[in-house]
Amino acid sequence: MEWRNLPSLSSLRAFAAVAEKKSFSAAGRDLNVSHAAVSQQVRSLEDRLGAQLVVREGRGVALTPEGLQLADGLREGFAILQETVDGLLQADQSRPLNVTMTPSFAVSWLMPRISDFKHQHPDIELMLNPTGDVVEFAPGGIDLAIRFGNGNWPGLESELLLPSNYVIVGAASLVGDKSMCDPAEIQDYPWLQELGTNELSLWLERQGIVPRSKLNITHLPGFMVLDGLRRGDGISATAKVFVESDIEAGNLKVLYEDIKPTSSGYHLVTRPGVQRPPLKTFISWIRAHAAEAAARCA
């Protein structure tokens, strides 16, 4: 198609509105512009085509033969365009909202609250993907990732949802009243780690600790780690926000916590660009719940 030979879309829209309403003023109201702007667009189109398209008739306008011919073509063309756009919007609206997060976040924070979202928004179909793997964004795929980190994911937009330090915790039945003065003592305990993550290696690296021998690590699905912690099967690193109630109840004991200010926590991570309505709705909902949780802890 020779795009350079086509008149501007704005002038064609202005003329199509005038042809439908037979009035510059009414067309301007439909297009949310002044009648003078519509008149200027139509005159520009006439100059471009070298033909008069409208003539004054009473308090409105009438179409010339050339105007009638163009109006018929535009009516058919814009109808096809409108049908195509509506189809795309409906398909995007009906596509499930695809959200990925770690299993621990899903079990410990999201799932106890998700029934409220479904109650408020029964029309939004959710597809929740709990996984320790970092899922790549692609058109028509993941809409939202809830990731733990400092918010630095190049090429993506992130917003801190739940600020939280990682803590090393274990059941009182396993660690007793022991205090961990030397971080290297962490190696003396069996370790529970969520599948697909490497919290222990990262924690040891941050502390500058070189393991003195092969570590005793059991890799588990996220939903099993907390149960194992409570039973005393091992210790683990987890976001403090997930275990605060267990710590307060005395079920779990904090062996180590980095109390320095941090920007770490769970972030809402999305692709740049316009967000489709179901995603906006979900983000608004989860923000409100995060704020409510923060207010209770304050």
C-alpha positions in Angstrom: 0.0 0.0 0.0 1.2 3.5 -0.9 0.7 5.1 2.5 2.1 8.5 1.4 -0.7 8.8 -1.1 -3.4 8.5 1.5 -4.9 11.6 3.2 -4.4 11.9 7.0 -6.6 9.8 9.2 -7.7 12.8 11.2 -9.1 14.5 8.1 -10.8 11.3 7.0 -12.4 10.9 10.5 -13.5 14.6 10.5 -15.1 14.2 7.1 -16.8 10.9 8.0 -18.3 12.5 11.1 -19.6 15.5 9.1 -21.0 13.1 6.5 -22.9 11.2 9.2 -24.1 14.3 11.2 -24.5 16.7 8.3 -23.2 19.4 10.6 -19.7 20.7 11.5 -20.8 21.5 15.1 -22.4 18.0 15.7 -19.3 16.4 14.2 -17.1 18.5 16.5 -19.0 17.3 19.5 -18.6 13.7 18.5 -14.9 14.1 18.0 -14.5 16.4 21.0 -13.0 19.2 19.0 -14.3 22.6 17.9 -16.4 22.9 14.7 -13.7 25.2 13.3 -11.2 22.4 13.7 -13.5 20.0 11.9 -14.1 22.6 9.1 -10.3 23.1 8.7 -9.8 19.3 8.4 -12.5 19.0 5.8 -11.0 21.9 3.8 -7.6 20.3 4.0 -9.0 17.0 2.7 -10.7 18.8 -0.2 -7.5 20.5 -1.1 -5.7 17.1 -0.9 -8.2 15.4 -3.2 -8.8 18.4 -5.5 -12.6 18.1 -5.2 -15.3 19.8 -3.2 -16.9 17.3 -0.7 -19.5 19.4 1.1 -21.7 22.4 0.4 -23.7 24.6 2.8 -27.4 23.7 3.0 -29.6 25.6 5.4 -28.1 25.4 8.9 -26.1 22.3 8.0 -24.2 20.8 5.1 -24.9 18.4 2.2 -22.5 16.1 0.4 -21.5 16.6 -3.2 -21.4 13.5 -5.5 -17.7 13.2 -4.7 -18.5 13.6 -1.0 -21.2 10.8 -1.3 -18.7 8.5 -3.0 -16.0 9.1 -0.3 -18.5 8.8 2.5 -19.7 5.4 1.3 -16.1 4.1 1.2 -15.2 5.5 4.6 -18.4 4.1 6.2 -17.5 0.7 5.0 -13.8 1.0 5.8 -14.3 2.4 9.3 -16.9 -0.2 10.1 -14.4 -3.0 9.3 -11.8 -1.1 11.3 -14.2 -0.8 14.3 -15.1 -4.5 14.1 -11.4 -5.5 14.1 -10.6 -3.2 17.0 -13.6 -4.4 19.0 -12.6 -8.0 18.4 -9.0 -7.4 19.6 -10.3 -5.6 22.7 -12.7 -8.3 23.6 -10.1 -11.0 23.1 -7.6 -9.1 25.3 -10.3 -8.5 27.9 -11.4 -12.1 28.0 -7.8 -13.5 28.2 -7.0 -14.7 31.7 -4.9 -12.5 33.9 -1.6 -14.3 34.1 0.4 -13.7 37.3 3.6 -15.5 38.4 5.1 -15.5 41.9 7.2 -17.7 44.1 5.4 -20.6 45.7 6.2 -19.3 49.2 4.6 -15.9 48.3 1.6 -17.7 46.9 1.1 -19.9 50.0 2.1 -17.5 52.7 0.6 -14.2 51.4 -1.5 -14.4 48.3 -3.7 -17.4 48.6 -5.2 -16.5 52.0 -6.4 -13.2 50.4 -7.3 -14.3 46.8 -10.9 -15.2 47.6 -11.5 -11.6 48.3 -10.4 -10.6 44.8 -12.6 -13.3 43.3 -15.5 -12.1 45.4 -15.0 -8.5 44.3 -14.1 -9.2 40.6 -15.8 -12.5 39.6 -15.6 -11.4 35.9 -11.8 -11.5 35.9 -10.3 -15.0 35.1 -7.0 -15.5 37.0 -4.1 -17.8 36.0 -1.7 -18.0 38.9 1.7 -19.6 38.2 3.7 -20.2 41.4 7.2 -21.0 40.4 10.7 -20.4 41.6 11.8 -19.9 38.0 12.1 -16.4 36.6 9.4 -16.3 33.9 10.1 -14.1 30.9 7.6 -11.6 29.8 6.1 -12.0 26.3 3.1 -10.5 24.5 0.0 -12.5 25.4 1.8 -14.2 28.3 2.7 -13.1 31.8 1.0 -9.9 32.8 2.5 -9.5 36.3 5.4 -11.0 38.2 5.7 -10.7 41.9 9.5 -11.0 42.6 11.7 -10.6 45.6 14.7 -8.3 45.2 15.8 -4.7 45.1 13.6 -3.7 42.2 16.4 -3.6 39.6 15.2 -5.6 36.6 16.5 -3.9 33.4 13.8 -3.3 30.8 10.9 -3.8 33.2 9.0 -1.5 35.6 8.8 -2.4 39.3 7.0 -1.1 42.3 7.8 -2.2 45.9 4.8 -4.0 47.3 6.0 -5.6 50.5 9.3 -4.4 52.0 10.9 -7.2 54.0 14.3 -8.3 55.0 15.3 -11.9 54.7 15.7 -13.6 58.0 17.3 -17.0 59.0 14.7 -18.8 61.1 14.3 -22.2 62.7 11.9 -23.9 65.1 12.6 -23.5 68.8 12.5 -27.3 69.0 15.6 -27.4 66.7 17.6 -24.4 67.7 16.5 -24.1 71.4 17.8 -20.9 73.0 20.9 -20.7 71.0 22.0 -17.3 69.7 24.0 -17.2 66.5 26.9 -14.9 67.2 29.0 -16.1 64.3 27.1 -16.3 61.0 29.3 -19.2 60.0 27.4 -21.3 62.5 24.6 -21.5 60.0 26.5 -24.3 58.4 25.9 -26.6 61.4 22.2 -26.8 60.8 20.2 -28.7 58.2 18.8 -26.3 55.6 15.4 -26.2 53.9 15.4 -24.3 50.6 12.6 -23.6 48.1 13.0 -25.3 44.8 14.5 -23.0 42.1 16.0 -20.6 44.6 19.5 -20.3 46.1 19.0 -18.2 49.3 21.6 -20.1 51.3 24.4 -19.5 48.7 23.4 -15.8 48.4 23.3 -15.3 52.1 26.7 -17.0 52.7 28.2 -14.9 49.9 26.8 -11.6 51.4 28.4 -12.6 54.8 31.7 -13.5 53.1 31.5 -17.1 54.3 33.2 -19.9 52.4 31.5 -23.2 53.2 33.9 -25.5 55.0 32.2 -28.7 53.7 29.2 -29.8 51.6 26.0 -28.2 53.1 23.1 -30.2 54.3 20.3 -28.8 52.1 16.9 -30.3 51.4 15.1 -28.7 48.4 11.3 -28.5 48.7 8.4 -26.9 47.0 7.6 -23.6 48.6 4.4 -24.7 50.2 6.3 -27.4 52.1 9.1 -25.2 53.5 7.1 -23.5 56.2 5.6 -26.8 57.4 9.2 -28.2 57.6 10.4 -25.2 59.5 7.6 -25.6 62.1 8.4 -29.3 62.5 12.0 -28.5 63.1 13.3 -30.3 60.0 15.8 -27.5 59.3 16.3 -23.8 59.2 15.7 -21.5 56.2 15.9 -18.1 54.8 12.6 -16.4 54.1 11.0 -13.0 53.9 10.3 -11.9 57.4 6.8 -10.8 56.4 5.8 -14.5 55.9 6.8 -15.7 59.3 6.1 -12.7 61.6 3.1 -14.4 63.2 5.2 -17.6 63.9 8.0 -15.5 65.4 5.6 -13.6 67.6 4.0 -16.9 68.7 7.3 -18.4 69.5 7.0 -21.2 67.0 10.1 -19.9 65.1 13.2 -18.2 66.3 15.2 -15.6 64.3 18.8 -16.7 64.1 19.9 -13.8 62.0 18.4 -10.7 60.5 20.0 -7.9 58.6 18.5 -4.8 60.3 20.2 -2.3 58.0 17.8 -0.2 55.9 17.0 -2.0 52.6 14.9 -1.6 49.5 14.5 -5.3 49.3 11.1 -6.9 49.3 8.5 -8.2 47.0 7.9 -6.0 43.9 5.2 -5.8 41.3 7.0 -6.2 38.0 5.4 -5.4 34.7 6.4 -4.7 31.1 6.5 -0.9 30.2 3.5 0.4 28.4 -0.3 0.6 28.8 -1.7 -2.0 31.2 -4.9 -3.8 30.3 -7.9 -3.2 32.6 -7.8 -6.6 34.4 -4.2 -6.0 35.3 -4.9 -2.5 36.6 -7.7 -3.9 38.7 -5.5 -6.6 40.2 -2.7 -4.2 41.0 -5.1 -1.8 42.7 -6.5 -4.7 44.8 -3.1 -6.1 45.9 -1.8 -2.6 46.8 -4.8 -2.1 49.1 -4.2 -5.5 50.8 -0.4 -4.7 51.2 -1.2 -1.3 52.7 -3.7 -3.0 55.1 -1.1 -5.5 56.2 1.5 -2.8 56.7 -0.9 -0.8 58.8 -1.6 -3.8 61.1 2.1 -4.3 61.6 2.8 -0.6 62.3 
